[in-house]
């Protein structure tokens, strides 16, 4: 590898001994709460991000103290399925090793924040004892595979969950580094002899995200993913999948060469061809993705640069699968269905709203304690949704009343605080732990929702559902560019406002205000709310109205999103 033409991260991966680096030495270094700089890149492949408390960073620097380092650990949970026993284990980890809360992610995973270095290994071991792990939850590999969160709804949903688990296993890194470092596994005599059959010695140029969807719900936001499989159902069974490629949300403020992009439909494959097609997509990106510029390294740019016809030909050549023409499908929304749902077998499932995915006890709303009580009393499962919510799944008719009683006892039932606008909101973590954050997100969005709700009530829209998402930077972890109201942090108290995306996550929003403060955002949205209330057609969503009325442009390709 020519080290002059690739990024520093590529050099680190190449010389890491298949993701080992000096992580073992970093963990036992008593002189710092941090790990070595090169190891911070490798730790991501193990599901770990080094962070520090930015609320006190300046004060510690003034006192000539090291930053208050801690670590975020992300558990990999394909399709978002956890048993109640696993949930109780996660609860114990959160209270013993982390900051006393569980964070549900936008990829159906669990994050722990505030774990200090000397407890990292013990925390990872505890996660693995619960039969979960953190392998490939981050890093330049395929991350947690998403799927519709409630497979019990139908046999189709159950089959899709099986596909998600199989794809996750197929694209798992083969390196034994994780087991050696965190679980005291046997070290290989010669690490150079290891082979990564899918990833090679330098893995992927950048992160990679895959998902499955079952129309008409697009709750996984499939167009925001590198690789997607849309289930096509005929005669009550899955005939195959439409394959989507090249989605991605991240961009960089001020760099017009970076932009969010919606995935393209590549073609149709049969169920037995899913793994071959997926591997071909991954290896094509492995071999042709940009390793000289990480801002240009996602699959979306590979496809933009080389064209979809070329990409399809390469995938077909590698997989041995001739993709058929895509089949018809339709999405109607990308949110969750809240409250109780009953499946065909008579079993009940309750989708619980979790504001911004933070499971914690806050005032009277004792969410962490309530879910602990439900997990202890419930024989079924929990399901994590792609919208940061939680499903109490598999409740027998005879147990439904007891679950309702616990929801009331701990003051966590949806009706207490989940208005239509709030239920369709989502935020990333941002401050104080994310090193990329430029503005508040998780801590601020609830307050902003209060003010937006007041404006909607004044406009006669109190019962309307509008998707609103906020991120503290332009990387787009909460997928704001496909929200009808998207807020992207630019600096303290200032955001770029994107409007006009599709309610089903199938259209990008357009830049409406740049570097705007709260008063400017509220004033602009109030005027648009009033226009929407008066001028919408029957059943028309807010984003569709904004485009039809000319309030915002229809964004057809991602690179146009920078224009106003």
DOFI-607670 format. One record per residue (C-alpha): x, y, z; residue in one letter; residue number from 0. Coordinates in Angstrom, 2 decimals. Example, Ala and Ser with C-alpha at 12.3 -4.5 7.8 and 13.67 -1.06 7.14 Angstrom:
# DOFI-607670
     east    north       up  type  seq
    12.30    -4.50     7.80     A    0
    13.67    -1.06     7.14     S    1
END
This chain:
# DOFI-607670
     east    north       up  type  seq
     0.00     0.00     0.00     X    0
     1.33     3.44    -0.96     X    1
     1.11     5.35     2.34     X    2
     1.32     8.69     0.54     X    3
    -1.98     8.20    -1.28     X    4
    -4.21     6.92     1.52     X    5
    -5.52     8.42     4.74     X    6
    -3.85     7.93     8.12     X    7
    -6.73     5.64     9.11     X    8
    -5.89     3.32     6.21     X    9
    -2.28     3.13     7.40     X   10
    -3.46     2.32    10.94     X   11
    -5.76    -0.45     9.72     X   12
    -3.07    -1.94     7.50     X   13
    -0.55    -2.17    10.34     X   14
    -3.02    -3.21    13.03     X   15
    -2.58    -6.98    12.89     X   16
    -6.24    -7.39    11.97     X   17
    -7.58    -4.79    14.41     X   18
    -5.30    -5.52    17.37     X   19
    -2.98    -2.54    17.31     X   20
    -1.75    -1.74    20.81     X   21
    -5.19    -1.90    22.42     X   22
    -4.01    -4.42    25.00     X   23
    -1.20    -2.11    26.11     X   24
    -3.46     0.97    26.09     X   25
    -5.94    -0.67    28.43     X   26
    -3.36    -1.25    31.16     X   27
    -1.57     2.11    30.85     X   28
    -2.20     3.74    34.27     X   29
    -0.98     7.20    33.26     X   30
    -4.03     8.23    31.23     X   31
    -7.76     7.72    31.12     X   32
    -7.44     7.62    27.32     X   33
    -6.09     5.03    24.92     X   34
    -3.37     5.62    22.31     X   35
    -4.43     7.81    19.39     X   36
    -4.08     5.04    16.80     X   37
    -6.07     2.71    19.04     X   38
    -9.02     5.13    19.09     X   39
    -9.55     4.24    15.43     X   40
    -9.24     0.50    15.99     X   41
   -11.48     0.50    19.08     X   42
   -14.42     1.48    16.85     X   43
   -14.27    -1.92    15.16     X   44
   -14.79    -3.37    18.63     X   45
   -17.86    -1.19    19.24     X   46
   -16.12     1.49    21.31     X   47
   -15.71     5.26    20.92     X   48
   -13.43     7.30    23.16     X   49
   -15.13    10.51    24.33     X   50
   -14.74    13.19    26.96     X   51
   -17.14    15.43    28.87     X   52
   -17.24    18.61    26.81     X   53
   -19.22    20.45    29.47     X   54
   -16.12    20.53    31.65     X   55
   -13.37    20.33    29.02     X   56
   -12.38    24.01    29.25     X   57
   -12.35    23.99    33.06     X   58
   -10.14    20.91    33.20     X   59
    -7.80    22.46    30.65     X   60
    -7.62    25.63    32.78     X   61
    -6.66    23.47    35.75     X   62
    -4.06    21.71    33.62     X   63
    -5.89    18.40    34.01     X   64
    -6.38    15.70    31.42     X   65
    -9.79    15.73    29.74     X   66
   -12.47    13.70    31.54     X   67
   -12.19    10.72    29.23     X   68
   -14.78     7.97    29.10     X   69
   -16.05     5.56    26.49     X   70
   -19.25     4.87    24.61     X   71
   -19.89     1.17    24.04     X   72
   -22.42     0.03    21.46     X   73
   -23.95    -3.44    21.51     X   74
   -24.69    -5.05    18.15     X   75
   -28.29    -6.34    18.04     X   76
   -29.39    -7.48    14.54     X   77
   -33.00    -6.52    13.96     X   78
   -33.24    -5.05    17.47     X   79
   -34.29    -8.25    19.27     X   80
   -33.42    -8.61    22.97     X   81
   -34.81   -11.04    25.50     X   82
   -36.06    -9.69    28.81     X   83
   -33.10   -11.44    30.49     X   84
   -30.74    -9.56    28.18     X   85
   -32.52    -6.31    28.95     X   86
   -32.03    -6.88    32.68     X   87
   -28.33    -7.51    31.99     X   88
   -28.11    -4.26    30.02     X   89
   -29.85    -2.45    32.89     X   90
   -27.29    -3.83    35.33     X   91
   -24.41    -2.73    33.09     X   92
   -25.88     0.77    32.74     X   93
   -26.16     1.23    36.49     X   94
   -22.90    -0.45    37.49     X   95
   -20.48     0.69    34.78     X   96
   -22.11     3.49    32.73     X   97
   -23.96     6.72    33.49     X   98
   -27.15     5.11    34.76     X   99
   -29.03     5.19    31.48     X  100
   -29.52     3.03    28.39     X  101
   -29.45     4.78    25.00     X  102
   -31.50     3.24    22.18     X  103
   -29.92     4.09    18.83     X  104
   -31.34     4.83    15.40     X  105
   -29.92     1.46    14.24     X  106
   -31.81    -0.72    16.75     X  107
   -28.81    -1.05    19.02     X  108
   -27.98    -0.10    22.61     X  109
   -25.29     2.35    23.70     X  110
   -23.71     2.87    27.10     X  111
   -22.11     6.21    27.89     X  112
   -19.61     7.16    30.58     X  113
   -17.66     3.90    30.93     X  114
   -14.14     4.60    32.22     X  115
   -11.09     2.86    30.82     X  116
   -10.32     0.59    33.76     X  117
   -13.84    -0.86    33.51     X  118
   -13.95    -1.26    29.73     X  119
   -12.90    -4.89    29.65     X  120
   -15.27    -5.86    32.47     X  121
   -18.16    -4.09    30.70     X  122
   -17.49    -5.81    27.38     X  123
   -17.31    -9.16    29.13     X  124
   -20.65    -8.52    30.86     X  125
   -22.30    -7.70    27.52     X  126
   -20.98   -10.96    26.06     X  127
   -22.22   -12.97    29.03     X  128
   -25.71   -11.83    28.09     X  129
   -25.21   -13.46    24.64     X  130
   -24.83   -10.07    22.94     X  131
   -21.61    -8.52    21.71     X  132
   -20.15    -5.26    20.40     X  133
   -18.21    -6.61    17.41     X  134
   -18.50    -4.40    14.32     X  135
   -21.03    -2.08    15.97     X  136
   -18.79     0.76    14.72     X  137
   -15.82     1.08    12.37     X  138
   -15.19     0.60     8.65     X  139
   -17.29    -2.55     8.37     X  140
   -20.93    -3.49     7.98     X  141
   -22.65    -2.32    11.15     X  142
   -25.80    -3.50    12.91     X  143
   -28.22    -4.91    10.32     X  144
   -31.67    -3.37    10.67     X  145
   -35.07    -4.94    10.11     X  146
   -38.72    -4.12    10.86     X  147
   -38.90    -4.36    14.65     X  148
   -41.90    -6.64    15.07     X  149
   -41.47    -9.98    13.25     X  150
   -44.43   -11.48    15.10     X  151
   -46.82    -9.37    13.04     X  152
   -46.66   -11.86    10.17     X  153
   -44.69   -14.78     8.78     X  154
   -43.18   -12.33     6.29     X  155
   -41.79   -10.18     9.09     X  156
   -40.41   -13.27    10.80     X  157
   -38.65   -14.39     7.64     X  158
   -37.13   -10.94     7.16     X  159
   -35.75   -11.07    10.72     X  160
   -34.06   -14.37     9.83     X  161
   -32.50   -12.78     6.74     X  162
   -31.20    -9.88     8.84     X  163
   -29.55   -12.23    11.33     X  164
   -28.01   -14.28     8.50     X  165
   -26.63   -11.18     6.77     X  166
   -25.19    -9.88    10.03     X  167
   -23.37   -13.17    10.60     X  168
   -22.16   -13.36     6.99     X  169
   -20.60    -9.90     7.06     X  170
   -19.01   -10.26    10.50     X  171
   -15.23    -9.63    10.57     X  172
   -13.32   -12.90    10.90     X  173
   -10.49   -11.50    13.03     X  174
   -10.16   -13.03    16.51     X  175
    -8.77    -9.77    17.89     X  176
   -11.99    -8.99    19.77     X  177
   -11.98   -12.31    21.63     X  178
    -8.28   -12.03    22.46     X  179
    -8.40    -8.47    23.79     X  180
   -11.75    -8.36    25.59     X  181
   -12.59   -11.96    26.44     X  182
    -9.10   -13.38    27.12     X  183
    -9.39   -15.66    24.13     X  184
    -6.45   -17.70    22.91     X  185
    -4.00   -15.64    20.89     X  186
    -3.15   -16.89    17.43     X  187
     0.43   -17.91    16.94     X  188
     0.77   -15.82    13.78     X  189
    -1.78   -13.11    13.19     X  190
    -0.44   -12.54     9.69     X  191
    -1.97   -15.86     8.70     X  192
    -5.48   -14.61     9.40     X  193
    -7.74   -14.08     6.44     X  194
   -10.69   -11.70     6.14     X  195
   -12.62   -13.33     3.28     X  196
   -14.98   -10.39     2.78     X  197
   -13.06    -7.36     4.04     X  198
    -9.39    -8.03     3.27     X  199
    -6.57    -6.64     5.40     X  200
    -7.74    -3.00     5.35     X  201
   -11.49    -3.60     5.67     X  202
   -13.80    -1.03     4.02     X  203
   -12.90     2.56     3.13     X  204
   -15.66     3.81     5.45     X  205
   -18.64     2.63     7.50     X  206
   -21.34     0.55     5.82     X  207
   -25.01     0.19     6.76     X  208
   -27.51    -2.46     5.67     X  209
   -31.21    -2.99     6.29     X  210
   -34.38    -4.85     5.33     X  211
   -37.82    -3.27     4.87     X  212
   -41.36    -4.62     4.55     X  213
   -43.72    -2.26     2.70     X  214
   -45.83    -0.30     3.28     X  215
   -43.79     0.79     6.33     X  216
   -40.36     2.30     5.78     X  217
   -39.59     2.40     9.51     X  218
   -35.95     1.46     8.79     X  219
   -35.42     4.48     6.47     X  220
   -34.07     2.22     3.76     X  221
   -33.14     5.05     1.39     X  222
   -30.60     6.34     3.91     X  223
   -28.64     3.05     3.91     X  224
   -25.70     1.81     1.84     X  225
   -27.52    -1.47     1.13     X  226
   -31.17    -2.36     1.47     X  227
   -33.53    -5.21     0.69     X  228
   -37.23    -4.39     0.19     X  229
   -39.39    -7.46     0.68     X  230
   -41.72    -8.16    -2.24     X  231
   -44.66   -10.20    -1.03     X  232
   -46.73   -12.29    -3.43     X  233
   -49.47   -14.72    -2.34     X  234
   -48.58   -14.14     1.30     X  235
   -44.89   -15.10     0.96     X  236
   -41.66   -13.33     0.09     X  237
   -41.01   -13.69    -3.64     X  238
   -37.73   -11.85    -3.33     X  239
   -36.26    -8.43    -2.63     X  240
   -35.72    -5.19    -4.46     X  241
   -32.09    -4.27    -3.79     X  242
   -31.23    -0.65    -2.96     X  243
   -27.72     0.81    -2.88     X  244
   -25.93     4.08    -2.28     X  245
   -27.85     5.84     0.48     X  246
   -26.10     7.86     3.13     X  247
   -26.84    10.88     5.31     X  248
   -23.52    12.46     6.19     X  249
   -22.02    15.61     4.75     X  250
   -19.66    18.40     5.86     X  251
   -20.76    21.99     6.36     X  252
   -19.23    24.26     3.73     X  253
   -18.06    21.42     1.49     X  254
   -20.31    21.18    -1.56     X  255
   -18.56    17.97    -2.64     X  256
   -20.25    16.20     0.28     X  257
   -23.99    15.66     0.52     X  258
   -26.68    13.24     1.71     X  259
   -27.96    10.86    -0.92     X  260
   -30.97     8.61    -1.29     X  261
   -30.35     5.01    -2.33     X  262
   -31.10     3.81    -5.86     X  263
   -33.08     0.67    -6.62     X  264
   -30.57    -1.66    -8.26     X  265
   -32.87    -4.53    -9.22     X  266
   -34.62    -7.60    -7.83     X  267
   -33.10   -10.76    -6.39     X  268
   -34.55   -14.02    -5.08     X  269
   -34.40   -14.90    -1.36     X  270
   -31.60   -17.41    -1.83     X  271
   -29.45   -14.79    -3.56     X  272
   -29.41   -12.20    -0.75     X  273
   -26.05   -13.11     0.78     X  274
   -24.26   -13.37    -2.58     X  275
   -25.60   -10.00    -3.71     X  276
   -24.78    -8.37    -0.38     X  277
   -21.23    -9.68    -0.39     X  278
   -20.74    -8.48    -3.97     X  279
   -21.92    -4.98    -3.01     X  280
   -19.54    -4.93    -0.04     X  281
   -16.52    -6.21    -1.95     X  282
   -17.13    -3.80    -4.83     X  283
   -17.06    -0.95    -2.34     X  284
   -14.00    -2.51    -0.69     X  285
   -12.09    -2.50    -3.97     X  286
   -13.31     0.75    -5.53     X  287
   -14.21     3.02    -2.62     X  288
   -12.03     6.11    -2.08     X  289
    -9.29     5.43     0.49     X  290
    -7.56     8.79    -0.03     X  291
   -10.37    10.99     1.34     X  292
   -12.67     9.80     4.12     X  293
   -15.19    12.49     3.28     X  294
   -15.54    10.87    -0.13     X  295
   -15.28     7.26     1.01     X  296
   -18.89     6.09     1.39     X  297
   -20.57     3.86    -1.19     X  298
   -22.80     6.74    -2.30     X  299
   -19.79     8.53    -3.80     X  300
   -18.49     5.37    -5.49     X  301
   -21.83     5.06    -7.27     X  302
   -21.99     8.79    -8.06     X  303
   -18.49     8.69    -9.57     X  304
   -18.83     5.48   -11.58     X  305
   -22.56     5.33   -12.30     X  306
   -25.29     2.88   -11.36     X  307
   -25.04     0.78   -14.58     X  308
   -21.34     0.13   -13.91     X  309
   -22.07    -0.75   -10.29     X  310
   -24.86    -3.16   -11.22     X  311
   -22.61    -4.90   -13.75     X  312
   -19.85    -5.29   -11.16     X  313
   -22.24    -6.70    -8.54     X  314
   -23.69    -9.17   -11.04     X  315
   -20.21   -10.28   -12.10     X  316
   -19.03   -10.86    -8.54     X  317
   -22.21   -12.48    -7.25     X  318
   -23.08   -14.57   -10.29     X  319
   -26.62   -13.23    -9.96     X  320
   -28.35   -11.53   -12.87     X  321
   -30.61    -9.04   -11.17     X  322
   -34.15    -8.87   -12.45     X  323
   -36.13    -5.71   -12.99     X  324
   -37.35    -4.17    -9.74     X  325
   -40.94    -4.95    -8.76     X  326
   -43.60    -2.54    -7.60     X  327
   -43.88    -1.47    -3.96     X  328
   -45.12     1.50    -1.97     X  329
   -44.14     3.11     1.33     X  330
   -46.56     5.24     3.35     X  331
   -44.52     6.33     6.37     X  332
   -41.26     5.93     8.26     X  333
   -42.50     6.21    11.85     X  334
   -43.56     3.65    14.44     X  335
   -47.07     2.43    15.21     X  336
   -47.60     3.25    18.91     X  337
   -49.55     1.51    21.62     X  338
   -51.00    -1.99    21.57     X  339
   -51.01    -4.17    18.44     X  340
   -52.36    -7.72    18.26     X  341
   -50.85   -10.31    15.93     X  342
   -52.67   -13.14    14.16     X  343
   -51.88   -15.56    17.00     X  344
   -53.64   -13.35    19.54     X  345
   -50.45   -12.10    21.21     X  346
   -50.06    -8.42    22.10     X  347
   -47.21    -5.95    21.52     X  348
   -46.91    -2.46    23.01     X  349
   -44.77     0.18    21.27     X  350
   -43.54     2.59    23.93     X  351
   -42.39     6.08    23.03     X  352
   -38.85     6.77    24.32     X  353
   -37.91    10.39    23.81     X  354
   -34.67    10.50    21.82     X  355
   -33.96     6.92    22.87     X  356
   -32.82     7.79    26.41     X  357
   -34.00     5.20    28.93     X  358
   -33.56     6.88    32.31     X  359
   -35.52     7.87    35.39     X  360
   -36.40    11.56    35.02     X  361
   -38.79    13.03    37.57     X  362
   -42.07    11.13    37.71     X  363
   -41.34     9.36    34.43     X  364
   -39.26     6.44    35.72     X  365
   -38.50     4.75    32.44     X  366
   -35.39     2.81    33.48     X  367
   -37.06     1.47    36.63     X  368
   -40.31     0.77    34.80     X  369
   -38.69    -1.26    32.06     X  370
   -36.73    -3.17    34.71     X  371
   -39.99    -4.06    36.44     X  372
   -41.65    -5.09    33.18     X  373
   -38.64    -7.17    32.13     X  374
   -38.68    -8.98    35.47     X  375
   -42.38    -9.81    35.11     X  376
   -42.58   -10.42    31.34     X  377
   -41.86   -13.73    29.63     X  378
   -41.52   -12.38    26.09     X  379
   -39.08   -10.09    24.33     X  380
   -38.26    -6.44    23.84     X  381
   -37.80    -4.96    20.38     X  382
   -35.75    -1.86    19.62     X  383
   -37.14     0.24    16.79     X  384
   -35.18     2.30    14.24     X  385
   -36.94     5.37    15.67     X  386
   -35.36     4.94    19.11     X  387
   -38.46     3.42    20.70     X  388
   -39.07     0.15    22.52     X  389
   -41.65    -2.60    21.92     X  390
   -42.79    -4.82    24.77     X  391
   -43.34    -7.88    22.62     X  392
   -45.12   -11.20    23.05     X  393
   -47.56   -10.26    25.81     X  394
   -50.24   -12.88    26.43     X  395
   -53.84   -11.72    26.70     X  396
   -53.82   -12.72    30.37     X  397
   -50.76   -10.54    31.07     X  398
   -51.80    -7.42    29.15     X  399
   -53.58    -5.82    32.10     X  400
   -50.53    -6.30    34.34     X  401
   -48.24    -4.61    31.79     X  402
   -50.71    -1.72    31.53     X  403
   -50.59    -1.43    35.32     X  404
   -46.79    -1.17    35.34     X  405
   -46.83     1.43    32.57     X  406
   -49.19     3.52    34.70     X  407
   -47.32     2.90    37.95     X  408
   -44.03     4.17    36.56     X  409
   -45.72     7.01    34.63     X  410
   -44.36     5.88    31.28     X  411
   -47.47     5.19    29.19     X  412
   -47.51     7.05    25.88     X  413
   -50.58     9.14    26.59     X  414
   -48.80    11.16    29.29     X  415
   -46.41    12.98    26.98     X  416
   -46.35    11.63    23.45     X  417
   -48.15    14.06    21.13     X  418
   -48.14    13.29    17.37     X  419
   -45.28    15.72    16.73     X  420
   -43.15    14.38    19.59     X  421
   -43.79    10.77    18.59     X  422
   -42.31    11.52    15.17     X  423
   -39.21    13.26    16.54     X  424
   -35.68    11.98    16.89     X  425
   -32.32    13.39    17.99     X  426
   -28.70    12.29    18.16     X  427
   -26.71    12.44    21.42     X  428
   -24.50    15.48    20.62     X  429
   -23.27    17.31    23.75     X  430
   -21.75    16.60    26.16     X  431
   -20.08    13.40    24.90     X  432
   -19.95    13.44    21.09     X  433
   -16.67    14.90    19.88     X  434
   -18.22    15.96    16.56     X  435
   -21.12    17.96    18.01     X  436
   -21.34    21.63    17.06     X  437
   -24.71    22.28    18.73     X  438
   -27.08    20.68    21.22     X  439
   -29.47    17.96    20.07     X  440
   -30.78    15.35    22.53     X  441
   -30.82    17.81    25.45     X  442
   -32.45    20.61    23.43     X  443
   -34.98    19.01    21.09     X  444
   -37.62    18.31    23.81     X  445
   -37.74    22.02    24.66     X  446
   -37.98    23.00    21.01     X  447
   -40.78    20.46    20.51     X  448
   -42.72    22.18    23.34     X  449
   -42.54    25.44    21.40     X  450
   -43.35    23.87    18.04     X  451
   -46.36    22.15    19.57     X  452
   -47.64    25.48    20.85     X  453
   -47.34    26.93    17.35     X  454
   -49.12    23.96    15.83     X  455
   -51.97    24.28    18.32     X  456
   -52.34    27.94    17.38     X  457
   -52.52    26.92    13.72     X  458
   -55.08    24.18    14.39     X  459
   -52.60    21.35    13.78     X  460
   -52.35    19.83    17.26     X  461
   -53.30    16.35    16.04     X  462
   -51.07    16.31    12.96     X  463
   -48.01    14.09    12.62     X  464
   -44.94    15.78    11.16     X  465
   -41.47    14.20    11.27     X  466
   -38.87    16.37    12.99     X  467
   -35.29    15.32    13.56     X  468
   -32.25    17.10    14.96     X  469
   -28.52    16.44    14.92     X  470
   -25.68    18.33    16.54     X  471
   -23.56    18.23    13.39     X  472
   -23.84    17.52     9.68     X  473
   -23.09    13.79     9.91     X  474
   -26.79    13.06    10.13     X  475
   -26.96    10.20    12.66     X  476
   -30.66    10.91    13.34     X  477
   -31.33    11.10     9.59     X  478
   -32.52    14.75     9.54     X  479
   -32.23    15.18     5.77     X  480
   -35.22    12.89     5.22     X  481
   -37.37    14.46     7.95     X  482
   -40.12    16.91     7.02     X  483
   -38.43    19.28     9.48     X  484
   -34.69    18.64     9.71     X  485
   -32.41    20.63    12.02     X  486
   -28.65    20.26    11.64     X  487
   -26.30    21.94    14.14     X  488
   -23.85    24.54    12.85     X  489
   -22.75    26.15    16.12     X  490
   -24.00    26.82    19.64     X  491
   -27.71    27.65    19.34     X  492
   -27.65    27.72    15.53     X  493
   -28.95    25.21    12.98     X  494
   -29.49    24.66     9.29     X  495
   -33.21    24.11     8.69     X  496
   -34.16    21.60     5.98     X  497
   -37.80    21.30     4.88     X  498
   -39.92    19.36     2.42     X  499
   -38.73    15.77     2.78     X  500
   -41.22    12.96     2.27     X  501
   -43.23    11.56     5.18     X  502
   -42.13     8.08     4.08     X  503
   -38.45     9.01     4.01     X  504
   -38.37     8.84     0.22     X  505
   -37.41    12.46    -0.59     X  506
   -34.65    14.74     0.71     X  507
   -35.43    18.05     2.34     X  508
   -34.26    21.37     0.93     X  509
   -32.16    23.96     2.77     X  510
   -34.56    26.66     3.96     X  511
   -32.58    28.59     6.59     X  512
   -28.87    28.46     7.24     X  513
   -27.20    29.15    10.60     X  514
   -30.55    30.17    12.14     X  515
   -31.27    30.62    15.82     X  516
   -34.38    29.48    17.67     X  517
   -36.39    32.64    17.12     X  518
   -35.76    32.55    13.37     X  519
   -36.66    28.86    13.17     X  520
   -39.88    29.27    15.17     X  521
   -40.99    32.32    13.17     X  522
   -40.38    30.60     9.84     X  523
   -42.16    27.42    10.86     X  524
   -45.12    29.26    12.37     X  525
   -45.80    30.98     9.08     X  526
   -45.52    27.67     7.23     X  527
   -47.78    25.90     9.75     X  528
   -50.48    28.50     9.18     X  529
   -50.15    28.20     5.41     X  530
   -50.32    24.41     5.65     X  531
   -53.45    24.51     7.82     X  532
   -55.24    26.71     5.28     X  533
   -53.89    25.37     2.00     X  534
   -53.35    21.63     2.29     X  535
   -55.36    19.15     0.34     X  536
   -57.10    16.20     1.99     X  537
   -54.54    13.90     3.64     X  538
   -51.57    15.88     2.33     X  539
   -48.46    15.70     4.49     X  540
   -46.53    18.79     5.54     X  541
   -43.48    18.06     3.38     X  542
   -45.60    17.37     0.32     X  543
   -47.51    20.63     0.85     X  544
   -44.29    22.64     1.10     X  545
   -43.06    21.25    -2.22     X  546
   -46.41    21.58    -4.00     X  547
   -46.93    25.15    -2.80     X  548
   -43.45    26.21    -3.88     X  549
   -42.31    27.03    -0.36     X  550
   -39.29    24.78    -0.95     X  551
   -37.67    23.16    -3.97     X  552
   -38.05    19.47    -4.70     X  553
   -34.59    17.98    -4.23     X  554
   -34.02    15.36    -6.89     X  555
   -30.35    14.52    -6.27     X  556
   -28.32    14.90    -3.12     X  557
   -25.74    17.34    -4.45     X  558
   -28.52    19.91    -4.99     X  559
   -29.21    20.11    -1.26     X  560
   -26.66    22.90    -0.75     X  561
   -28.55    25.27    -3.06     X  562
   -31.36    27.55    -1.82     X  563
END
